[in-house]
Amino acid sequence: MFNSSRLVHVLYLFLLGATCVLGFAPFYLYPLSLLSIATLCWVWWQCDTPKQAALAGFFYGLGLFCTGIYWIYISLHDFGHMPMWMAALATLLLCAILALFPALVGWLSLKTAKAQSSQLLIAVPVWWALADWTRSWIFTGFPWLSMGYSQVPASPLAGYLPILGVYGVSLITVALACAAAYCFSSLPAPAKLKRHLIYGMLMLILVGYALKQMQWTQAQSAPIKVTLLQGNIAQDLKWSPDMVERTLVHYLRLAEASDAQLIVMPETALPMLSSALPDEFKARIKALAQKNNGAVLAGVIEYQQGQYFNSMLNMAGTGSEVYRKSHLVPFGEFIPFKAVFAWIYRDWLNMPLSDLSRGTIQPQPMAIAGQKVAINICYEDVFGEEIIRQLPAASLLVNVSNDAWYGRSIAAYQHLQFSQARAMETGRTILRATNTGATAMIDRRGQVLAQAPHFSVSSLQVMAQGYSGSTPYVRFANKPVLLLCFLGLLAIFVPNFLARRAKTK
C-alpha cells in the first residue's frame, strides 16, 4: 500500500483522522466519526503486514489528535509563556505519543487476526476499546477523544453508556464501523455472513435506542434552586496581585444577587489561600448561605501541613466540609519525575500552582439542601470509574473547572461532552460551574438543559433534580467491557491456536 505515492497516502490518512473530530463537541456530527473509523478499517483490510497497519493507524491518529487537541499549544504558549517553537514541539510530541495507540491497534489487529479475514471484525474493536481504556490510566491517564465520546449524547449507541460506560461505547462504535466496512467493501466474503452482519448492525442500533428510553434512576425529593457562577476572569490576569480584591468583590456581588439554596463558584475562583480569605468576605458568604438555607461552594487553594491542595470549600460550613482534587494534571498541577523535568518549569514555563498535592481518592458527598452533592474538579470528570466512587450515595454531581487555559478553542466544548457522558453513565444531573465556559446543567439523559454564554459574566439559575439508584455502570464500572474484550480475544486466539496445532500434527 505504501510503495507508491506515500505522501498522498499519509495526507489521506491524516485528513481521515481529522474528519473523526467532527463527531465530538462542538460539532456532534456522530455519523462522520463512524464513517471515518469505517474507512480506516477498510484501509487496514488492504494492508499486507502488521507494520503497514501500524503506519496507517499512526498517521490516522496524528490527524485525530493534532486536530482534536491543538489547544494544548494555547495553554503552553499563550498562558504558560513557553517559546513558540517549544510549545509547538511539545504539542506535536504529545499528539505523536497518543497516535501510537491507533497504530498499536492496527498492528495488534493484523498480528492476532488473519489478514483480510473476518477475524478483524472482532480484533479491531476489541483492541481499540482496550487502547481507549489504557489511555485512561497509563501515565495517570489522558483519555481525551476516546471514541465512545463521539456518540454522546444523540447517537443511539449512547444508550449503552449506563451499562458499559464510554469504553463499551468505543467497543460498539468501532464494531459497527468495522462491520459496515466489511459489508460494503469488495472483500470476498460469504453473502450469508454479510447479511448476518447487517442484521447485527441494525440490532445494535435498535437496542441502543431502546436503552436510551430506560430510566435507570429515580427522582429524589423536590428539585433545589441552584446558581452557577461564571466570573469570566481573564487567565492572564487571574493570579495578578492587583486582581485579588477585585475578584473577591466580583464573586461576592454575583453570589449575593442569588437566593439559591446552592451557589457554586468555579475552580480556583478565589485566587488566594483559603487561610488568607478576609474575615468580612467569609462572614458575608456564610450569612448569605444561612439566609438561603443552603450552601456556597467556592474554589480556592488550601495550604495544610506543608501541602497545597486544589479544593472546593463549603463556605457555609465549619471548615471541615471540603473536597480536594485527587486526580491532578501531569505537568499542569504536579511535576512528574522532578529531577528530570523541573528545569522546564524553572526556565521555560510560567504556570502557577504546578506542584500541588493529591486529596483523598475516597471522598464523601456533602449534605446540602436535602441533597447529597458529589464534587469533582476540572478534568476529573473525564474518568468515569473515579466519578462513581461517590455513588450511589450522591444524588447530584457538581463539576467545577477553569478551561480559560485553552482560550477560545474547542476544549471547553469537548469537556462539556465528557460531562454529558458522565450524566448518562450515572443517571445523575450534573452541574458545571466554570470561569469562562461551559457553565451548564446537564440532565441524566445527557441533554444540556441550560447553559451560560461562553466568555461572559453569568449567573446561571436552574432547578436541579436529584436522583437515587444505580445504573449497571455505577455497580460494575469497566468490568463488563473488559470481560467482553477478554471473550473477544479468546474468540480469536483459541481457533488460531487449534488451527496451528492441527497443522503440526
Number of C-alpha atoms within 10 A of each C-alpha: 14 13 6 8 9 11 10 11 16 18 14 16 26 23 19 23 28 21 21 28 27 21 24 26 24 17 13 21 20 22 15 17 27 23 20 23 25 23 21 23 27 22 18 26 22 15 19 13 15 21 17 20 28 25 22 28 28 28 25 29 28 28 26 26 26 23 19 24 21 18 19 22 21 21 21 25 20 18 18 20 15 23 14 14 10 14 22 17 13 16 22 19 13 15 22 18 14 21 23 20 22 26 25 20 25 32 24 19 26 26 15 17 20 14 18 19 14 16 19 25 24 22 26 26 27 27 24 28 28 21 20 24 22 16 18 20 12 10 10 12 16 20 20 21 20 22 28 27 27 33 28 30 24 17 17 18 28 32 28 25 31 28 24 27 29 34 28 30 27 30 25 26 28 26 27 26 26 26 25 23 22 26 19 12 13 9 15 10 14 8 10 9 13 16 12 12 18 17 11 14 17 13 12 19 19 15 14 20 18 14 19 22 10 11 12 21 18 15 13 15 13 13 16 18 19 24 26 30 29 31 23 20 20 14 18 12 11 18 17 10 11 10 13 16 13 11 18 17 12 15 18 16 11 19 23 15 12 21 18 25 21 23 28 30 29 29 26 23 28 22 20 18 15 19 12 9 14 11 10 9 14 15 13 16 22 20 16 25 26 15 13 18 15 24 28 26 27 25 27 24 24 21 17 10 6 6 11 18 23 24 25 29 24 25 24 21 16 10 10 9 16 22 24 24 23 21 22 23 19 15 17 17 19 16 19 15 9 13 8 9 12 13 11 14 17 10 9 16 17 16 18 12 13 16 20 22 20 17 17 12 13 10 17 19 22 18 15 17 16 15 21 22 22 24 29 25 26 21 21 20 26 23 20 24 17 17 19 21 19 20 23 19 18 23 29 26 27 19 24 30 27 24 23 23 22 21 18 15 17 17 24 25 17 23 21 24 27 27 30 26 29 30 27 31 32 33 30 32 27 29 26 30 31 30 29 29 30 26 28 26 29 27 21 24 26 25 18 18 10 16 18 22 15 18 18 14 18 21 22 22 21 19 14 20 21 27 27 21 18 21 23 16 25 24 15 16 21 19 14 16 26 18 11 15 22 13 14 18 17 12 14 17 15 11 11 16 10 10 11 11 10 9 7 6 5
